[in-house]
Amino acid sequence: MATLEDIGVSAFINIASAFAFLLAFALLRIQPLNDRVYFPKWYITGSRTSPRSRNFVGKFVNLRVTTYLTFLNWMPQALKMSEAEIISHAGVDSAVFLRIYTLGLKIFVPITVVALLILIPVNVSDGTLSFLKRDLVTSNIDKLSISNVRPQSIRFFVHIGLEYLFTLWTCFLLFKEYDIVASMRLRFLASQRRRVEQFTVVVQNVPRSSGKSVSDSVEHFFKTNHPEHYLCHQAVYNANKYAVIVRRRHRLQNWLDYYQLKFERHPEKRPTSKIGFCGLWGERVDSIDYYKEQIKILDKRMAVEREKVIKDPKSILPVAFVSFNSRWGAAVCAQTQQSKNPTLWLTNWAPEPRDIFWKNLAIPFVSLTIRKLVISLLVFALVFFYMIPIAFVQSLANLEGLERVAPFLRPVIELKFIKSFLQGFLPGLALKMFLYILPTVLVIMSKIEGYIAISTLERRAAAKYYYFMLVNVFLGSIITGTAFQQLHSFMHQSATQIPRTIGVSIPMKATFFITYIMVDGWAGIAAEILRLKPLVLYHLKNMFLVKTNRDRERAMDPGSVEFPETLPTLQLYFLLGIVYAVVTPILLPFILVFFALAYLVYRHQIINVYNQQYESVAAFWPHVHSRIIAALLISQLLLMGLLSTKEAANSTPLLVVLPVFTLAFHKYCKHRFEPAFRRHPLEEAMAKDLAEREEEPNLNLKAYLADAYLHPIFRSFASEEEEVVQVRADKHQSPVASPSGSELSSPSPPHHAYRYEVNTQHYYSYHYEAEP
């Protein structure tokens, strides 16, 4: 078990690591060579261009001495942008994500002050652990916990009173935050410009009829059942083979662009290359002519394959995007049952086009249930499989328990620095490493389940990761850690004494979680802002793969907030803080440092780096709220169990009211606020329709929606330097565009993507002087 000295060693290592990461970031970010790594968001929005310098060295190294004197000014700059500006700049998802960190600070700052001032003196002054040293493995830190209070003590009323106080305070803040986030969501949706998903629903499990194509069936069904509001639809194709050809054409076009730029820079010599393996051998040809010819050949293959996809009825999937002439009509369709058979004609709001995971649209609906069942079994197995590394981590954290059972390890373990390193730093680092690949695995599992929206599958992956963290990291660490820690006691005491041993030991696991918080929440968060992996990959790509400006744009890799990983991790910290607030309050200051540092780092990343792949308008918030409620319930139940092992029969029943109150509060919030995240009010939809008809009475909505949900591979694959080639299927070729039969009489209004604009001049820390 980690002692105060071990915690000190761990704190020193993690603080030094965090400081080194932050210092390296502050210096690397001001170098022109790294500008696209640390400010990609501004390049994407077009508000920033590559820095220029009058001399060669200045292109790579910042030669302005003054910028080195103010290299830490990124911290106040990250706090300058208001929440309204963040919503405009990065979206509601990003703004609400940051609010979770401020919620953590609002909850835990007062709780920390009260717990440290009241509970620490109450726990320390009893001294029960002094009498249990012979039976239990303890440390000085454990004397600050509830384990140090003797059984049947009247002091437990203080812990119970504070549990009530902390629960009421947390529920009060949760209610206010839910109200604010729900209002933000409704306000954003009400002020939104016209969007294609406001008029469109996705229809799944369309029944196939003999003599009718899927497209004809969709058109007939919706013209019959929604005659006044149905406008058009787009069928969905299984175009996997076509997509392979498109990707190959992209690569060839990239090589052509590269050689054309090379020839423009050196017109005296035509570029040549060998056409053998990797250009190492084979006939030497003119590179520009060769790639132009290869692209022509591939264009012919693409045309043939495209016609095959469009004309083959088997390529059309039993899925369609159906558009209506009003938001009201779409809302009615999306929120009602369409058929007497509840498994057919399933409708839901269509995700925004960039949020669609197109591959999963090809999955047969009948297999979705089987897929979800199989994945659930695999997740269940994965949770128990990971108990093995969790047990290994706990064996590192509880060396005294191992020493008593295996004395031959004592000479190595008892070396002072090695013991402090093993107990204070290594367990948290080992757990972090074991969890590194898990979010990616869970995202792949969610993709296999068949969700058609990226936002949905990421929320499902986050749910899986949360349950994993709850069972393995929290409960698993407590159970296996207690078993290792008190192994000697379990082997030499009667069975009736084991519950008492566990009750005393659970609060003492706080030392392990403290080491994990410092590794993951201090050094790990500081490493996030350094972006070491994207930095290395960008320069490697720049050296070996980047041939055109388009390649350089792709090499930036701004990434986005990794919701499948960050949200469950956040919820784990809420769980640890709420559970240990009454049990072992010394853990709370470490939680506060995490929330403060993470808020600063992620605010900077959202402003300057991340480019969100989609906008769900804070659809993840109900899950965050529910899991904080779950943390409250777990805290209350664990405290009840802990007091029962302390023979506090008179005080324990007082806690029974708390879970009932917490569940009633959760139910109220669910009915009061959650509809804003699940349904769309018809009243609001009609109001927006009427307002739009007054503003734009001649709007050609059919032209606006015609190709909104066309598969990306059928869209333009040409770059900005070449002539745009638009591959679009219309009514005469297929049911993709307007199936109603009328031609599009006017140009399509622009499709307003989520383009965020904000005044950027106040958020740059430095400027480079451009060449005249």
CORHU-V721837 format. One record per pair of residues at least 24 apart in sequence whose C-alpha atoms are under 8 Angstrom apart, sorted by sequence separation. I is the first residue (numbers start at 0). J is the second residue. D is the distance in Angstrom with one decimal. If there is no record, write none. Layout:
# CORHU-V721837
I&J&D + I&J&D
This chain:
# CORHU-V721837
119&143&5.6 + 122&146&7.8 + 123&147&6.7 + 125&149&6.6 + 398&422&7.3 + 481&505&6.9 + 119&144&7.4 + 122&147&5.7 + 123&148&7.9 + 396&421&7.1 + 397&422&7.1 + 31&57&7.7 + 32&58&6.8 + 122&148&5.8 + 395&421&6.3 + 396&422&4.8 + 438&464&6.7 + 632&658&5.8 + 709&735&7.3 + 31&58&6.1 + 32&59&4.6 + 395&422&6.3 + 396&423&7.6 + 437&464&7.9 + 481&508&7.6 + 31&59&5.3 + 32&60&6.8 + 258&286&6.7 + 259&287&6.6 + 477&505&6.3 + 480&508&7.2 + 30&59&6.5 + 31&60&6.0 + 258&287&6.2 + 320&349&7.2 + 632&661&7.1 + 706&735&7.8 + 30&60&5.2 + 31&61&6.2 + 395&425&7.3 + 396&426&5.7 + 631&661&7.5 + 706&736&6.1 + 30&61&5.0 + 255&286&7.6 + 395&426&5.8 + 477&508&6.3 + 705&736&5.3 + 29&61&6.6 + 255&287&6.0 + 476&508&8.0 + 705&737&5.9 + 121&154&7.0 + 393&426&7.0 + 628&661&7.1 + 392&426&5.3 + 628&662&8.0 + 255&290&5.7 + 392&427&7.9 + 254&290&7.3 + 255&291&7.0 + 701&737&7.4 + 29&66&7.5 + 392&429&6.4 + 628&665&7.0 + 252&290&7.6 + 392&430&6.4 + 118&157&7.7 + 251&290&6.5 + 118&158&7.4 + 625&665&7.4 + 26&67&7.5 + 29&70&7.6 + 389&430&7.1 + 702&743&5.9 + 251&293&7.6 + 252&294&7.2 + 318&360&7.1 + 388&430&7.9 + 701&743&7.4 + 702&744&7.8 + 705&747&8.0 + 251&294&6.6 + 702&745&6.9 + 704&747&7.9 + 707&750&7.7 + 26&70&6.6 + 316&360&7.7 + 702&746&6.6 + 703&747&4.7 + 25&70&5.6 + 316&361&6.4 + 388&433&7.1 + 560&605&7.8 + 702&747&4.5 + 703&748&5.2 + 25&71&6.1 + 248&294&6.5 + 559&605&8.0 + 699&745&6.9 + 702&748&7.1 + 703&749&7.1 + 114&161&8.0 + 703&750&7.0 + 25&73&7.7 + 699&747&7.3 + 248&297&6.7 + 559&608&7.9 + 560&609&6.7 + 699&748&7.6 + 248&298&7.9 + 558&608&7.5 + 559&609&4.4 + 557&608&5.5 + 558&609&5.3 + 559&610&5.3 + 560&611&7.0 + 557&609&5.2 + 558&610&6.1 + 559&611&5.0 + 578&630&7.0 + 621&673&6.7 + 244&297&7.5 + 557&610&6.1 + 558&611&7.4 + 559&612&7.0 + 570&623&7.1 + 574&627&7.0 + 577&630&6.6 + 578&631&7.3 + 573&627&6.6 + 577&631&6.5 + 110&165&6.7 + 578&633&7.1 + 579&634&7.8 + 621&676&7.8 + 244&300&8.0 + 245&301&7.3 + 570&626&6.7 + 574&630&4.8 + 578&634&4.4 + 582&638&7.6 + 244&301&6.6 + 566&623&7.6 + 570&627&6.8 + 573&630&7.1 + 574&631&7.6 + 577&634&6.4 + 578&635&7.8 + 618&676&6.0 + 578&637&7.8 + 241&301&6.8 + 574&634&7.9 + 106&168&7.3 + 106&169&6.0 + 241&304&6.1 + 512&575&8.0 + 240&304&7.9 + 241&305&6.7 + 106&172&7.2 + 105&172&7.8 + 241&308&7.9 + 102&172&7.6 + 238&308&6.5 + 374&444&6.4 + 509&579&7.5 + 237&308&7.5 + 374&445&7.9 + 521&592&7.5 + 525&596&7.9 + 236&308&7.2 + 517&589&7.2 + 521&593&5.9 + 524&596&7.3 + 528&600&6.2 + 236&309&7.6 + 374&447&7.9 + 506&579&7.4 + 513&586&6.2 + 516&589&6.9 + 520&593&5.0 + 524&597&6.1 + 527&600&7.7 + 528&601&7.9 + 102&176&7.7 + 374&448&6.8 + 509&583&6.7 + 516&590&7.2 + 521&596&7.4 + 525&600&7.4 + 238&314&7.2 + 506&582&5.8 + 507&583&7.7 + 510&586&7.9 + 513&589&6.9 + 524&600&7.2 + 528&604&7.0 + 237&314&5.1 + 370&447&7.0 + 371&448&5.1 + 506&583&5.9 + 509&586&6.6 + 516&593&7.5 + 520&597&7.6 + 236&314&5.3 + 237&315&6.4 + 370&448&5.2 + 236&315&4.6 + 237&316&6.6 + 370&449&7.5 + 235&315&5.9 + 236&316&5.7 + 234&315&6.7 + 235&316&5.6 + 367&448&6.4 + 234&316&7.3 + 235&317&7.8 + 367&449&6.2 + 389&471&7.0 + 401&483&7.1 + 404&486&7.7 + 235&318&6.0 + 389&472&7.3 + 393&476&6.6 + 397&480&7.2 + 400&483&5.8 + 401&484&7.9 + 404&487&6.9 + 234&318&6.6 + 235&319&5.8 + 396&480&7.7 + 400&484&4.9 + 403&487&6.7 + 427&511&7.3 + 431&515&7.7 + 95&180&7.0 + 234&319&4.6 + 235&320&7.8 + 378&463&7.6 + 382&467&6.1 + 386&471&6.4 + 390&475&7.9 + 399&484&7.2 + 400&485&6.2 + 401&486&7.8 + 426&511&7.4 + 427&512&7.7 + 430&515&7.6 + 233&319&5.7 + 234&320&6.6 + 385&471&7.2 + 389&475&7.0 + 390&476&7.4 + 393&479&6.6 + 394&480&7.3 + 397&483&6.3 + 398&484&7.8 + 400&486&6.0 + 232&319&6.7 + 233&320&5.2 + 359&446&7.5 + 362&449&6.7 + 389&476&6.5 + 393&480&5.1 + 397&484&5.3 + 400&487&6.6 + 427&514&5.4 + 428&515&7.1 + 431&518&7.7 + 232&320&5.5 + 233&321&6.5 + 382&470&7.5 + 423&511&7.9 + 426&514&7.3 + 427&515&4.0 + 431&519&6.7 + 232&321&4.2 + 360&449&7.8 + 382&471&6.7 + 386&475&6.9 + 390&479&5.7 + 394&483&6.3 + 426&515&7.3 + 427&516&7.6 + 231&321&6.1 + 232&322&5.6 + 359&449&5.3 + 389&479&7.7 + 390&480&7.3 + 393&483&7.1 + 424&514&6.1 + 427&517&7.8 + 428&518&6.1 + 230&321&7.8 + 231&322&5.3 + 359&450&6.5 + 360&451&6.1 + 423&514&6.0 + 424&515&8.0 + 427&518&5.9 + 428&519&7.8 + 91&183&7.8 + 229&321&7.7 + 230&322&5.7 + 231&323&6.9 + 359&451&5.5 + 427&519&7.6 + 91&184&7.5 + 229&322&6.5 + 230&323&4.7 + 358&451&8.0 + 229&323&4.6 + 230&324&5.5 + 356&450&7.6 + 357&451&6.8 + 424&518&7.5 + 228&323&5.3 + 229&324&6.3 + 356&451&5.0 + 91&187&7.8 + 228&324&5.3 + 355&451&5.8 + 356&452&5.3 + 228&325&6.7 + 355&452&4.6 + 356&453&5.6 + 354&452&5.5 + 355&453&6.0 + 473&571&8.0 + 229&328&7.7 + 354&453&5.4 + 464&563&7.2 + 468&567&7.4 + 212&312&6.8 + 228&328&5.5 + 354&454&6.6 + 464&564&7.3 + 468&568&7.8 + 461&562&6.7 + 462&563&7.8 + 213&315&7.0 + 217&319&7.6 + 350&452&6.3 + 461&563&4.0 + 465&567&4.6 + 469&571&7.2 + 213&316&7.5 + 225&328&8.0 + 460&563&5.5 + 461&564&6.4 + 464&567&6.1 + 465&568&7.5 + 468&571&6.9 + 213&317&6.3 + 458&562&7.3 + 459&563&7.9 + 214&319&7.9 + 457&562&6.7 + 458&563&6.4 + 461&566&6.7 + 462&567&7.3 + 465&570&7.4 + 457&563&5.4 + 461&567&6.0 + 465&571&7.5 + 207&317&7.5 + 206&317&7.0 + 205&317&4.8 + 204&317&5.5 + 205&318&6.2 + 203&317&6.4 + 204&318&6.3 + 203&318&4.7 + 396&511&6.6 + 202&318&5.6 + 203&319&6.9 + 201&318&7.3 + 202&319&5.3 + 201&319&5.9 + 202&320&6.2 + 201&320&4.6 + 202&321&7.1 + 200&320&5.8 + 201&321&6.3 + 199&320&6.5 + 200&321&5.4 + 442&563&7.3 + 199&321&5.5 + 200&322&6.5 + 199&322&4.3 + 198&322&5.4 + 199&323&6.3 + 237&361&6.1 + 198&323&5.4 + 235&360&7.7 + 236&361&7.8 + 438&563&6.4 + 198&324&6.9 + 438&564&5.8 + 198&325&6.1 + 198&326&5.1 + 197&326&5.7 + 200&329&6.4 + 198&328&7.7 + 199&329&6.0 + 198&329&5.3 + 197&329&7.2 + 200&332&7.4 + 200&333&5.9 + 3&138&7.5 + 0&136&7.3 + 2&138&5.3 + 3&139&6.5 + 0&137&7.1 + 1&138&7.1 + 2&139&6.4 + 3&140&6.2 + 206&343&6.7 + 0&138&7.0 + 2&140&6.7 + 204&342&7.4 + 205&343&6.2 + 206&344&7.5 + 502&640&7.5 + 503&641&7.6 + 204&343&5.4 + 205&344&5.4 + 502&641&5.1 + 614&753&7.7 + 203&343&7.5 + 204&344&5.7 + 205&345&7.8 + 502&642&7.9 + 203&344&5.9 + 204&345&6.4 + 503&644&8.0 + 202&344&6.0 + 203&345&5.1 + 502&644&5.6 + 202&345&5.5 + 203&346&6.5 + 502&645&7.4 + 202&346&4.6 + 201&346&5.7 + 202&347&6.8 + 499&644&5.1 + 200&346&6.3 + 201&347&5.6 + 498&644&6.4 + 499&645&7.1 + 200&347&5.5 + 201&348&6.1 + 200&348&4.5 + 201&349&4.8 + 199&348&6.7 + 200&349&4.5 + 199&349&5.7 + 196&348&7.3 + 196&349&5.7 + 196&350&6.3 + 196&351&5.4 + 195&351&7.3 + 196&352&7.8 + 204&363&7.9 + 454&613&7.1 + 204&364&5.9 + 453&613&7.9 + 203&364&7.4 + 454&615&6.7 + 458&619&6.8 + 354&612&7.1 + 353&612&7.1 + 354&613&5.4 + 353&613&6.3 + 354&614&7.8 + 351&613&7.7 + 136&399&7.0 + 136&400&7.1 + 260&547&7.8 + 257&546&5.2 + 256&546&7.9 + 257&547&5.7 + 256&547&6.7 + 254&546&7.6 + 253&546&7.6 + 253&547&7.3 + 334&678&7.4 + 136&484&6.5 + 136&485&6.5 + 330&679&6.6 + 135&485&6.1 + 330&680&7.8 + 331&681&7.5 + 330&681&6.6 + 134&487&7.9 + 135&488&6.6 + 357&710&7.6 + 134&488&5.9 + 327&681&5.9 + 330&684&7.4 + 352&707&7.2 + 146&502&7.8 + 352&708&6.1 + 146&503&5.0 + 327&684&5.0 + 146&504&7.3 + 326&684&5.3 + 327&685&5.4 + 326&685&6.9 + 146&506&6.4 + 145&506&6.8 + 146&507&7.4 + 326&687&7.7 + 327&688&7.4 + 144&506&6.3 + 326&688&6.4 + 144&507&7.2 + 325&688&6.2 + 135&500&7.7 + 141&506&7.6 + 141&507&5.5 + 137&507&7.6 + 140&510&7.6 + 324&700&6.9 + 324&701&7.8 + 322&704&7.2 + 320&708&7.0 + 1&396&6.7 + 0&396&5.6 + 1&397&7.4 + 0&397&4.4 + 0&398&6.4 + 0&399&6.6 + 9&419&7.9 + 8&419&6.4 + 9&420&7.0 + 8&420&6.8 + 12&424&7.8 + 5&418&7.7 + 6&419&7.8 + 5&419&4.4 + 9&423&4.9 + 4&419&6.9 + 5&420&6.9 + 8&423&6.5 + 9&424&4.8 + 7&423&7.8 + 8&424&7.5 + 5&422&6.3 + 6&423&5.2 + 1&419&7.5 + 5&423&4.5 + 6&424&7.9 + 5&424&7.8 + 162&581&6.5 + 309&728&7.9 + 161&581&7.0 + 1&422&5.1 + 2&423&7.9 + 0&422&6.5 + 1&423&5.7 + 310&732&7.7 + 158&581&6.0 + 309&732&7.3 + 310&733&7.1 + 158&582&8.0 + 309&733&6.1 + 187&616&7.8 + 184&616&5.9 + 184&617&6.8 + 145&581&7.7 + 146&582&8.0 + 145&582&5.3 + 180&617&7.6 + 144&582&5.8 + 145&583&6.5 + 144&583&4.4 + 143&583&6.6 + 144&584&7.1 + 180&620&7.8 + 143&584&7.7 + 144&585&7.9 + 141&583&7.9 + 143&585&7.1 + 177&620&8.0 + 177&624&7.7 + 173&624&7.1 + 118&581&7.4 + 119&584&7.3 + 166&631&6.9 + 114&580&6.7 + 118&584&7.3 + 119&585&7.9 + 93&560&7.8 + 114&581&7.0 + 245&712&6.9 + 249&716&7.2 + 107&576&7.5 + 111&580&7.4 + 115&584&6.3 + 103&573&7.2 + 110&580&7.3 + 114&584&5.9 + 115&585&7.1 + 231&701&7.2 + 242&712&6.2 + 230&701&6.9 + 241&712&7.9 + 245&716&7.8 + 233&705&7.9 + 111&584&7.1 + 162&635&7.6 + 232&705&7.9 + 233&706&7.7 + 231&705&7.6 + 235&709&7.9 + 236&710&7.9 + 233&708&6.8 + 235&710&7.4 + 111&587&5.8 + 233&709&7.1 + 111&588&6.8 + 107&587&7.3 + 108&591&7.0 + 0&484&7.1 + 107&591&6.8 + 104&591&6.6 + 155&642&7.9 + 103&591&7.9 + 104&594&6.4 + 185&675&7.0 + 103&594&6.5 + 104&595&7.2 + 159&650&7.8 + 166&657&7.9 + 170&661&7.9 + 177&668&7.8 + 181&672&6.5 + 184&675&7.7 + 155&647&7.6 + 184&676&8.0 + 101&594&7.5 + 100&594&5.6 + 151&645&6.3 + 156&650&6.5 + 159&653&7.6 + 163&657&7.1 + 170&664&7.6 + 174&668&7.1 + 178&672&7.0 + 181&675&6.3 + 189&683&7.6 + 100&595&7.5 + 150&645&4.5 + 151&646&5.4 + 152&647&7.2 + 155&650&7.1 + 159&654&6.9 + 166&661&8.0 + 177&672&7.0 + 181&676&7.5 + 149&645&7.4 + 150&646&5.7 + 151&647&4.7 + 36&533&7.0 + 100&597&7.4 + 101&598&7.3 + 150&647&6.7 + 151&648&7.6 + 36&534&6.1 + 100&598&5.7 + 189&687&7.8 + 234&734&6.2 + 235&735&7.6 + 33&534&7.4 + 36&537&7.3 + 97&598&6.4 + 233&734&6.5 + 234&735&5.2 + 20&522&7.9 + 232&734&7.8 + 233&735&4.4 + 232&735&7.1 + 233&736&5.7 + 6&510&7.7 + 10&514&7.9 + 13&517&6.1 + 17&521&6.3 + 21&525&6.0 + 24&528&6.9 + 97&601&7.4 + 232&736&6.8 + 233&737&7.5 + 9&514&6.6 + 13&518&6.2 + 17&522&4.5 + 20&525&5.8 + 21&526&7.7 + 24&529&4.9 + 97&602&6.9 + 231&736&7.6 + 232&737&6.5 + 16&522&5.8 + 17&523&7.7 + 20&526&5.7 + 23&529&7.1 + 231&737&5.3 + 232&738&6.7 + 6&513&7.9 + 10&517&6.8 + 14&521&7.2 + 17&524&7.9 + 18&525&7.7 + 21&528&7.4 + 231&738&5.9 + 2&510&7.9 + 6&514&6.9 + 9&517&7.6 + 13&521&6.7 + 14&522&6.9 + 17&525&5.2 + 20&528&8.0 + 21&529&6.9 + 195&703&7.8 + 231&739&6.4 + 1&510&6.1 + 13&522&5.4 + 17&526&7.1 + 20&529&6.1 + 195&704&6.3 + 230&739&7.5 + 0&510&7.5 + 1&511&7.1 + 0&511&7.9 + 93&605&6.9 + 195&707&6.7 + 39&555&6.4 + 89&605&6.8 + 39&556&7.8 + 40&557&6.9 + 89&606&7.1 + 39&557&5.7 + 88&606&7.4 + 36&555&5.8 + 35&555&6.0 + 36&556&7.8 + 214&734&5.8 + 218&738&7.3 + 36&557&7.3 + 78&599&7.5 + 85&606&7.2 + 89&610&7.3 + 77&599&6.8 + 89&611&7.2 + 92&614&6.3 + 95&617&6.4 + 91&614&7.2 + 92&615&6.5 + 78&602&7.4 + 90&614&6.7 + 91&615&7.9 + 92&616&5.5 + 74&599&7.1 + 77&602&6.0 + 91&616&5.3 + 92&617&4.8 + 95&620&7.9 + 77&603&4.9 + 90&616&7.6 + 91&617&6.2 + 92&618&8.0 + 74&603&7.8 + 77&606&7.4 + 73&603&7.7 + 195&750&7.3 + 194&750&7.1 + 194&751&6.4 + 193&751&7.1 + 194&752&7.7 + 192&751&7.3 + 40&606&7.3 + 41&607&6.5 + 40&607&5.3 + 41&608&7.8 + 39&607&6.6 + 40&608&4.9 + 38&607&4.9 + 39&608&5.3 + 40&609&6.1 + 37&607&6.8 + 38&608&5.4 + 39&609&7.6 + 40&610&6.0 + 37&608&6.1 + 36&608&7.8 + 90&753&8.0 + 90&755&7.3 + 89&755&6.2 + 88&755&4.5 + 87&755&5.1 + 88&756&5.4 + 86&755&8.0 + 87&756&6.0 + 88&757&5.6 + 87&757&6.5 + 84&757&6.5 + 80&762&7.9 + 79&762&7.8 + 77&762&7.8 + 76&762&6.1 + 76&764&7.6 + 73&764&6.7 + 72&764&6.9 + 66&765&6.9 + 44&755&7.8 + 44&756&7.5 + 46&759&7.0 + 52&767&7.2 + 50&766&7.9 + 51&767&6.5 + 52&768&6.5 + 53&769&7.7 + 50&767&5.7 + 51&768&6.6 + 52&769&6.2 + 53&770&5.9 + 50&768&7.7 + 51&769&5.2 + 52&770&6.2 + 50&769&7.1 + 51&770&6.4 + 29&765&7.5
